[in-house]
Amino acid sequence: MNFNAIGNAIFSKDIVNPQLNNGTEFFTSTAQTLELVTKSNVADYFPWLRWLDPQGMKKKMKQLMRRMIGFSSALVKERILDRKNGKRNEKKDFLDVMLDFQGNQLDGESANLSERNISIGIQELLQAATDTSTSTIEWAMTELLRNPEVMRKVEAELNQVVGLKKVEEGDIRNLPYLQAVVKETLRLHPAVPLLVPRSVREDTEFMGYSIPKNTQIFVNVWAIARDPASWDDPLTFKPERFLSSDVDYKGQHFQFLPFGAGRRMCVGLPFAQNMLHCTIASLIHSFEWSLEDGITPDKINVEERLGLTLRKADPLKVVLKLRSMQENVAKM
């Protein structure tokens, strides 16, 4: 769903088809890439070993990147051929804008936006927008199943506000408890726990530390959001903490920065905000959720698998039953 949502923004079409393996292969490659990025590489500590690539990490990364760029490149080539044949979209999508921008002047110089540049940029967008959102949705449902009372409160709010219809984007503003659940999920399980690395532009003194120019900096937002100096009972999933608070994730409150802050904060925040709320609300409103036989809320595994993104070590396994509108009426 996330993949097709961003795919429609870029290509004006669904790009994952149950009958085809391309989308699944891309998603799998994305997860492997994000995990590989954060693995310890001997060649980083002993540069003279880089040519040897003793762990084969460079070779693996090249293979994964070639596969992912090939996926986006095929879609770009398809659009270029359509345009040559006079076939154009009524409404421009992201790819149309990029192709129209080719050869334009930028500050007096050609933008020099090649077909390969466009393919790489699109691959990065697909990669950034899919794994992060799906991981957060999985964590949200995990925490709701671990905390049945919180789940019941969300269900009650949805039944009162949404009622018999499907969840729509306009409903989200009237669902404050759901918003608090999303915030609490992002606090305990930030999608990118160390954010995107920063680079120091000049020699800097900060809080008694000397940081040389070009040092790579990681901001540990996972630890910041669990700091007892800023949060009461920080390890407990408690959405109520946000109901009477103006703390938000838009970069103005430094104790809560799942999307970063400043000019380099996540450009996908509006997309993620809509997708997370609408998806989680729809999943809860449309389905009855239960655990496998023998599994109780306190036995759900919440171990994390560290990579560039924060995934569950073991995927969440649940039993879903489609909920009828009559059942929603009965709960109202």
N, C-alpha and C positions, 0 to 999 in steps of 0.2 A: 504493500500500500504506500509506504513512504517513498519507495523507489519510483513508483508510477506517479506520485504527486509531484516530485521534483522533475521527473521525466516529462510530464505535461507542461511544466513551466519552461523547460528547455527546448523540447522537441514537439510539443503539442500532441503527444500521443502516449499511450501506455507502452512501456518498454520491457515489461515483464509479462511473459505469456506462459501459462501453466504447461502448454504443449512444447515450449522451447526451453533449452537449458542456458541460453546466453545470460539472462538476468541472474539466474541462480549462481552461475559460474563467476559473474562479476561480484556478486555479494560475498561469496566465499573468498574470493581473492582479496577483496577489501578487508575482511576480518583478518586474514593471514598477514596482510601488509601492516595493519595497525599493530598487530602483536609483534611482528618482526622488528618494527622501528624501535621498540623499547628494550629489545634483548641486548644483553651485554655483548659487545664485540671486541675481541682481543686486539684487533687491528686498530681500535681507537686508542688503546693504551700503548701499543708498540707500532708506531706508524711504519716502520721498516717492513712490517708484515703485510701491509695493505696489498701489495702486488700478489701475494700468495693466497689471500682470502682463506685463512685456515679453517674457518667454520662454514665456508660456502655461503655466507650471508649476502654478499654482493651479488652472487650468481642467482640466488633465490629471489632477491628483490628485483633484479632485472627481468626475470621470467614473469613475476607477478605484474610488474608495471607494463611490460609488453602486452600482456593479456588484457589488462584494463584499458590501456590507451587504444588498443586494437578495437575494443568494444565501442568506445565513443567515436573513434575515427570512422568506423563503418557507418555510423548514423550521420556523421557530418558529410561524408562522401555521398550518401543517399540524398541528403538535402541539396547539396550542390548540383547534383544531376537533375533533380526536380526543378530547380531554378533555371537551369539551362534549357529545360524543356518547356519553360513558361508556366510551370506550376508553382504558385505561391500561396501562402496562408493569408486568409482575410485579416487576421490579427497577428501582429508580429510576436514571436516568442524570443527567448534569449538567443537562440542560435541565429535567427534572422538578424537580430541587432548586431551580433558579432560579424556575420558575413557582410552586412552593409557597411560596417566600420572598416573593413579591409581597405588599405590604401588611403584612408583619410589622413588629413594633416593634423598633427597634435603638437602644439607649441612650435609650429613652423617645420616640423619634421614628420615624415611618413610614420604612421602607427606600426607598420611592418608586422601586421597580425597575420601570420601564416596559418595555413590549414592545420598544421601540427600544433601551433600555439593554441588554437581554438580547441582542438581535441584534448590537449592536456588540461586546459582550463576547465572544460566540461567534466573531464574525468575527476578532477579535484572536487568540483561541486557535488557530483554524484556520491563520491566517497565521503565527503564531510556531512552530507545531509541525511544519509541513510543509516549508517551504523550508530551514530549518536542518538538519533530519535528512537530507533527500535530498542536500544539498550535501556533508555530512560523509561519507555513504556513497560518493558519487562520488569524493571525494578519497581515501578509504581504498583503493578498488579501483585508483585511479590509481597510488598509491604502491606497492601490492603488485605491480602489473604492471611498474612501473619497477624493482622489486627482486625478481626471481624467487626468490632464495634465501629471502627472508622469506616469500614465498607458499608455498614448499615446506614451510617449518617450520609454518605455520598448517595446511596440508593434513594434514601428518603428525599434528599434535596432534588435529585433528578426527577423523581416521581412528581414532586410538587411543581417544579418549574417547567419541565419538558412534557410531562403527562403522556398522552397517547401517541404523540408524533415522534419522528426521529430527531436526534440531536442535530442542531444546526449551529453554525458559527455564532450567530447572534444570541444564542442562549448563554454563551460562556460568561458574559458580563454579569449575569444573574445567578451565577453558581459560585459564591465566595468560598464555600467549603471545598469544592473541587479545586479551585485555584490554590487554596492552602495546601491541599494534598500534593499538587504538582510542585509547589515550592519546597515542601518538606522532602519530597523525593530528590529534587535537584540538590538540596542541601546535603543529604546523607550520601547520595550517589551521583556526584557530578559526572556528566558524560565524558569530559576530558579532564581528569583529575589534576594534571599538571599544566593545563592550558597549552596553547601553542608556544613553543620556545621563543624567548626574546633575545636580542643581542644588544649589548651595551655599546653605545656609539662613541663614548669617550671615557677616559679614566674617571672613576667616580668613587667618592667616599660616601658610604651610606650606613648609618647606625653603627659607626665604629669599624666598619669593614671596608677594605680597599678592594675595589672591583676594577680590574684592568679592562681597557678597551677590547671589544670583540668577544668578551666573555659571554657564553650562552647561559641564559637565566631561565629557570623553571619556577613558576609560581604554584605552590602546592595548595590549591583551593580545597582539596579534599580535607587536609589537616586544618585549614583555617575555619572551615564550616563545622568542625568538631571540637573547636577550642572552647573549653569551659569558661574561659575569660569573657567570651562573647555570647555563649549560648547556655541556657539553663537546661540541665539534663541532656547534654548534646548527643548521646548515643541512642536516645529513645525517639521512635517515630511518633511525632506529636504535631499534627497539622494545626492544632489550636493555637500554637505559638505565633502563627502568622495572621490570625483573625483580628487581633487587636494591635497589630504592628504595621508600620508603613515600610518595613524592610522589603526591598524588591531585588530582582536579579538583573537590573538594567545598568549596573556599573556604578551606582551612586553609594552603595553600602559595601564597604570593603570586607566585612565579615561574611559576605555572601556573593561570590563572584563566579557562578557556574559558566557564564558566557564571557568572562573577562571584563575589562573596563577600558575606557579611553578610546582613542581613534582606532586601535587594533582589536577591539572587542569583536565577537562573532557577528558577521554580517547576516547570518541566517536566523537571528533571534526572532524576528516577526514570524517567519515560516515555522520555526520550531514551536513557538508559543501556540500558534493555531493548531498545528498538528497534534501536539501533546494533549491539549485540553479536549479537542474534538474526538480524538481517537480513544482516550481513556474513558471519556463520558459515554461514547457509543458502545464500547465493550461492556461497560457495567450495566448500561440501560437495556441492552439487547440480549444479554446472556445471563444465565445463572452460573455462577462459578463455584466449583468444589474441587477438593484435593483428591488424589488417588487414594484407594482403600489403604488404611493403615497409616496414612500420613496426617499428622495434626499440625496446626499452625506453628507450634513451637519447634517442630522438626524440619521445617523448610530450611534448606541450605542457603545461607546468604554469604557464602564465601565469594570473594572477588577474584577475577582473573585480570591481572594488571597488564595493560597494553597502553597504546596511545589513548584508547577509550577504556572505560571501566565496565567490563562485562561480568555477568554472573559466571562463576566457575562451572556450575551445573545449570543447564537451561531449565526454566520453570516448566513443570508438567502439571496440567490441570485438566479437569473434565468440564466441558462446556455444554450447556443445554440452552437452546434458543428460547427466549422468554416471550410469551404471547402478550399482546396489549392488555388482555383481560387480567393477566397476573399483575401488571403494573397498576391497573385500576384498583385491584384488591388491596394493594399496598398503600394506596393514597389515602 
